[in-house]
Amino acid sequence: PAPLIELQAGQVAHEKPRLVLVDMHGRCFGDIGKAGDLVDSDRVALLGDVQALARRIGIDAMLEALARLDYGNAEVAESVDDFWLVGPLRISAMQQVRFLARLAQGALDFNPDHQAAVRQLAHVDTVDGHHLHAKTGWASTYDPDIGWWVGWVEHDDRLHAFALHIDIRQTSDLERRTRIGRACLAAAGVFPAP
């Protein structure tokens, strides 16, 4: 929820939210480019930038935002600039799906314009009128690491939110997140196969 919280807190311009595609070591991985590529600087934030924004937002405002969003366990440690990397923030796949469905519907207790900006930021593909919004993630503080691909598909008046969590044993496993996720969406008839 980082771009949404940044917008709501007035820490970034409405026109320039960023999609965070880095792990806790500042390595960039995501769907907009190969590992390490910073393809579109308007969509990518480096870990240090995100941590600086979190410090400016502060612990109290961050706790309030996570609670308003009903985001996972909504816990923040004494250090506001790494709680999503090393804990105590945790979110299950089902909690993630519920959060994403509310974001997709503009039903969060946040500014509707900010929600719309994040929805636009998360849009990654359109095929035959099916609109795919998604984001990858990677937590490298577990053994094995945890990788995820979360988002939603809109088609006609239907919305399908999803969350895929997989074990990451080596960095080459990272690309499996979207490949497996797209295969699952295609098998379920939610998003056309490429």
TORKOL-4160 file (C-alpha; in steps of 0.2 Angstrom, whole numbers, padded with zeros to 4 digits, m for minus):
194
<pt num="1" X="0000" Y="0000" Z="0000"/>
<pt num="2" X="0015" Y="0011" Z="0000"/>
<pt num="3" X="0010" Y="0022" Z="m0015"/>
<pt num="4" X="m0007" Y="0025" Z="m0008"/>
<pt num="5" X="m0001" Y="0030" Z="0009"/>
<pt num="6" X="0012" Y="0041" Z="0001"/>
<pt num="7" X="m0001" Y="0050" Z="m0009"/>
<pt num="8" X="m0013" Y="0051" Z="0006"/>
<pt num="9" X="0000" Y="0058" Z="0017"/>
<pt num="10" X="0004" Y="0072" Z="0004"/>
<pt num="11" X="0022" Y="0065" Z="0002"/>
<pt num="12" X="0022" Y="0063" Z="m0017"/>
<pt num="13" X="0013" Y="0072" Z="m0031"/>
<pt num="14" X="m0004" Y="0064" Z="m0037"/>
<pt num="15" X="0004" Y="0063" Z="m0054"/>
<pt num="16" X="0020" Y="0054" Z="m0049"/>
<pt num="17" X="0016" Y="0039" Z="m0037"/>
<pt num="18" X="0029" Y="0025" Z="m0039"/>
<pt num="19" X="0028" Y="0006" Z="m0039"/>
<pt num="20" X="0041" Y="m0001" Z="m0027"/>
<pt num="21" X="0050" Y="m0015" Z="m0036"/>
<pt num="22" X="0065" Y="m0018" Z="m0024"/>
<pt num="23" X="0070" Y="m0031" Z="m0011"/>
<pt num="24" X="0077" Y="m0027" Z="0006"/>
<pt num="25" X="0094" Y="m0025" Z="m0001"/>
<pt num="26" X="0089" Y="m0012" Z="m0014"/>
<pt num="27" X="0089" Y="m0025" Z="m0029"/>
<pt num="28" X="0076" Y="m0021" Z="m0042"/>
<pt num="29" X="0065" Y="m0035" Z="m0048"/>
<pt num="30" X="0048" Y="m0033" Z="m0056"/>
<pt num="31" X="0037" Y="m0035" Z="m0071"/>
<pt num="32" X="0042" Y="m0019" Z="m0080"/>
<pt num="33" X="0060" Y="m0025" Z="m0084"/>
<pt num="34" X="0073" Y="m0038" Z="m0081"/>
<pt num="35" X="0081" Y="m0039" Z="m0064"/>
<pt num="36" X="0091" Y="m0024" Z="m0060"/>
<pt num="37" X="0084" Y="m0013" Z="m0074"/>
<pt num="38" X="0076" Y="0003" Z="m0069"/>
<pt num="39" X="0065" Y="0005" Z="m0085"/>
<pt num="40" X="0053" Y="0019" Z="m0080"/>
<pt num="41" X="0059" Y="0030" Z="m0067"/>
<pt num="42" X="0041" Y="0037" Z="m0064"/>
<pt num="43" X="0036" Y="0019" Z="m0059"/>
<pt num="44" X="0051" Y="0013" Z="m0049"/>
<pt num="45" X="0057" Y="0019" Z="m0032"/>
<pt num="46" X="0073" Y="0014" Z="m0024"/>
<pt num="47" X="0072" Y="0007" Z="m0006"/>
<pt num="48" X="0081" Y="0022" Z="0001"/>
<pt num="49" X="0068" Y="0033" Z="m0006"/>
<pt num="50" X="0054" Y="0023" Z="0001"/>
<pt num="51" X="0062" Y="0022" Z="0018"/>
<pt num="52" X="0065" Y="0041" Z="0018"/>
<pt num="53" X="0046" Y="0044" Z="0014"/>
<pt num="54" X="0041" Y="0032" Z="0028"/>
<pt num="55" X="0052" Y="0042" Z="0040"/>
<pt num="56" X="0044" Y="0058" Z="0034"/>
<pt num="57" X="0026" Y="0050" Z="0036"/>
<pt num="58" X="0031" Y="0044" Z="0054"/>
<pt num="59" X="0026" Y="0030" Z="0064"/>
<pt num="60" X="0009" Y="0037" Z="0071"/>
<pt num="61" X="0003" Y="0042" Z="0053"/>
<pt num="62" X="0009" Y="0025" Z="0046"/>
<pt num="63" X="0000" Y="0015" Z="0060"/>
<pt num="64" X="m0016" Y="0025" Z="0057"/>
<pt num="65" X="m0015" Y="0023" Z="0038"/>
<pt num="66" X="m0013" Y="0004" Z="0039"/>
<pt num="67" X="m0027" Y="0002" Z="0052"/>
<pt num="68" X="m0039" Y="0013" Z="0040"/>
<pt num="69" X="m0034" Y="0001" Z="0026"/>
<pt num="70" X="m0036" Y="m0014" Z="0036"/>
<pt num="71" X="m0020" Y="m0020" Z="0029"/>
<pt num="72" X="m0014" Y="m0037" Z="0036"/>
<pt num="73" X="m0010" Y="m0036" Z="0055"/>
<pt num="74" X="m0006" Y="m0017" Z="0053"/>
<pt num="75" X="0009" Y="m0018" Z="0064"/>
<pt num="76" X="0024" Y="m0006" Z="0063"/>
<pt num="77" X="0040" Y="m0008" Z="0073"/>
<pt num="78" X="0049" Y="0006" Z="0082"/>
<pt num="79" X="0058" Y="0008" Z="0066"/>
<pt num="80" X="0046" Y="0015" Z="0053"/>
<pt num="81" X="0058" Y="0013" Z="0038"/>
<pt num="82" X="0059" Y="m0006" Z="0037"/>
<pt num="83" X="0043" Y="m0014" Z="0046"/>
<pt num="84" X="0037" Y="m0021" Z="0029"/>
<pt num="85" X="0054" Y="m0029" Z="0025"/>
<pt num="86" X="0058" Y="m0037" Z="0042"/>
<pt num="87" X="0042" Y="m0036" Z="0051"/>
<pt num="88" X="0031" Y="m0035" Z="0061"/>
<pt num="89" X="0020" Y="m0031" Z="0046"/>
<pt num="90" X="0012" Y="m0047" Z="0039"/>
<pt num="91" X="m0002" Y="m0050" Z="0027"/>
<pt num="92" X="m0010" Y="m0067" Z="0022"/>
<pt num="93" X="m0015" Y="m0071" Z="0004"/>
<pt num="94" X="m0033" Y="m0069" Z="0009"/>
<pt num="95" X="m0031" Y="m0052" Z="0017"/>
<pt num="96" X="m0021" Y="m0046" Z="0002"/>
<pt num="97" X="m0036" Y="m0052" Z="m0010"/>
<pt num="98" X="m0049" Y="m0043" Z="0001"/>
<pt num="99" X="m0038" Y="m0027" Z="0001"/>
<pt num="100" X="m0035" Y="m0027" Z="m0017"/>
<pt num="101" X="m0054" Y="m0030" Z="m0021"/>
<pt num="102" X="m0058" Y="m0015" Z="m0010"/>
<pt num="103" X="m0044" Y="m0005" Z="m0019"/>
<pt num="104" X="m0051" Y="m0010" Z="m0036"/>
<pt num="105" X="m0068" Y="m0005" Z="m0032"/>
<pt num="106" X="m0062" Y="0012" Z="m0024"/>
<pt num="107" X="m0070" Y="0006" Z="m0008"/>
<pt num="108" X="m0055" Y="0010" Z="0004"/>
<pt num="109" X="m0056" Y="0024" Z="0017"/>
<pt num="110" X="m0044" Y="0035" Z="0007"/>
<pt num="111" X="m0046" Y="0049" Z="m0005"/>
<pt num="112" X="m0054" Y="0042" Z="m0021"/>
<pt num="113" X="m0042" Y="0051" Z="m0032"/>
<pt num="114" X="m0027" Y="0043" Z="m0024"/>
<pt num="115" X="m0035" Y="0026" Z="m0026"/>
<pt num="116" X="m0038" Y="0029" Z="m0044"/>
<pt num="117" X="m0020" Y="0034" Z="m0046"/>
<pt num="118" X="m0014" Y="0018" Z="m0038"/>
<pt num="119" X="m0026" Y="0008" Z="m0049"/>
<pt num="120" X="m0019" Y="0016" Z="m0065"/>
<pt num="121" X="m0001" Y="0013" Z="m0058"/>
<pt num="122" X="m0005" Y="m0005" Z="m0056"/>
<pt num="123" X="m0012" Y="m0008" Z="m0073"/>
<pt num="124" X="0000" Y="m0019" Z="m0083"/>
<pt num="125" X="m0009" Y="m0027" Z="m0097"/>
<pt num="126" X="m0026" Y="m0027" Z="m0107"/>
<pt num="127" X="m0031" Y="m0042" Z="m0118"/>
<pt num="128" X="m0048" Y="m0043" Z="m0126"/>
<pt num="129" X="m0056" Y="m0031" Z="m0114"/>
<pt num="130" X="m0048" Y="m0040" Z="m0099"/>
<pt num="131" X="m0039" Y="m0027" Z="m0088"/>
<pt num="132" X="m0025" Y="m0034" Z="m0078"/>
<pt num="133" X="m0018" Y="m0024" Z="m0063"/>
<pt num="134" X="m0004" Y="m0033" Z="m0053"/>
<pt num="135" X="0012" Y="m0031" Z="m0043"/>
<pt num="136" X="0026" Y="m0043" Z="m0039"/>
<pt num="137" X="0035" Y="m0043" Z="m0022"/>
<pt num="138" X="0049" Y="m0053" Z="m0013"/>
<pt num="139" X="0053" Y="m0055" Z="0005"/>
<pt num="140" X="0070" Y="m0061" Z="0007"/>
<pt num="141" X="0070" Y="m0062" Z="0026"/>
<pt num="142" X="0063" Y="m0080" Z="0026"/>
<pt num="143" X="0070" Y="m0097" Z="0023"/>
<pt num="144" X="0065" Y="m0100" Z="0009"/>
<pt num="145" X="0061" Y="m0082" Z="0003"/>
<pt num="146" X="0043" Y="m0078" Z="m0002"/>
<pt num="147" X="0038" Y="m0071" Z="m0019"/>
<pt num="148" X="0021" Y="m0065" Z="m0023"/>
<pt num="149" X="0011" Y="m0059" Z="m0038"/>
<pt num="150" X="m0005" Y="m0050" Z="m0032"/>
<pt num="151" X="m0018" Y="m0040" Z="m0041"/>
<pt num="152" X="m0035" Y="m0041" Z="m0050"/>
<pt num="153" X="m0043" Y="m0043" Z="m0067"/>
<pt num="154" X="m0058" Y="m0032" Z="m0073"/>
<pt num="155" X="m0069" Y="m0038" Z="m0087"/>
<pt num="156" X="m0086" Y="m0031" Z="m0091"/>
<pt num="157" X="m0094" Y="m0029" Z="m0074"/>
<pt num="158" X="m0083" Y="m0043" Z="m0066"/>
<pt num="159" X="m0069" Y="m0041" Z="m0054"/>
<pt num="160" X="m0057" Y="m0055" Z="m0049"/>
<pt num="161" X="m0044" Y="m0052" Z="m0036"/>
<pt num="162" X="m0029" Y="m0064" Z="m0034"/>
<pt num="163" X="m0014" Y="m0067" Z="m0023"/>
<pt num="164" X="0000" Y="m0080" Z="m0028"/>
<pt num="165" X="0013" Y="m0084" Z="m0015"/>
<pt num="166" X="0028" Y="m0095" Z="m0020"/>
<pt num="167" X="0044" Y="m0101" Z="m0012"/>
<pt num="168" X="0059" Y="m0092" Z="m0019"/>
<pt num="169" X="0075" Y="m0103" Z="m0018"/>
<pt num="170" X="0085" Y="m0094" Z="m0031"/>
<pt num="171" X="0084" Y="m0078" Z="m0040"/>
<pt num="172" X="0079" Y="m0087" Z="m0056"/>
<pt num="173" X="0063" Y="m0092" Z="m0047"/>
<pt num="174" X="0057" Y="m0074" Z="m0047"/>
<pt num="175" X="0051" Y="m0074" Z="m0065"/>
<pt num="176" X="0040" Y="m0089" Z="m0060"/>
<pt num="177" X="0028" Y="m0078" Z="m0051"/>
<pt num="178" X="0020" Y="m0070" Z="m0066"/>
<pt num="179" X="0022" Y="m0085" Z="m0077"/>
<pt num="180" X="0013" Y="m0096" Z="m0064"/>
<pt num="181" X="0000" Y="m0083" Z="m0060"/>
<pt num="182" X="m0004" Y="m0079" Z="m0078"/>
<pt num="183" X="m0006" Y="m0098" Z="m0081"/>
<pt num="184" X="m0018" Y="m0099" Z="m0066"/>
<pt num="185" X="m0028" Y="m0084" Z="m0072"/>
<pt num="186" X="m0030" Y="m0092" Z="m0090"/>
<pt num="187" X="m0035" Y="m0109" Z="m0083"/>
<pt num="188" X="m0048" Y="m0101" Z="m0073"/>
<pt num="189" X="m0055" Y="m0091" Z="m0088"/>
<pt num="190" X="m0051" Y="m0075" Z="m0079"/>
<pt num="191" X="m0037" Y="m0067" Z="m0091"/>
<pt num="192" X="m0033" Y="m0074" Z="m0109"/>
<pt num="193" X="m0017" Y="m0083" Z="m0111"/>
<pt num="194" X="m0004" Y="m0074" Z="m0121"/>
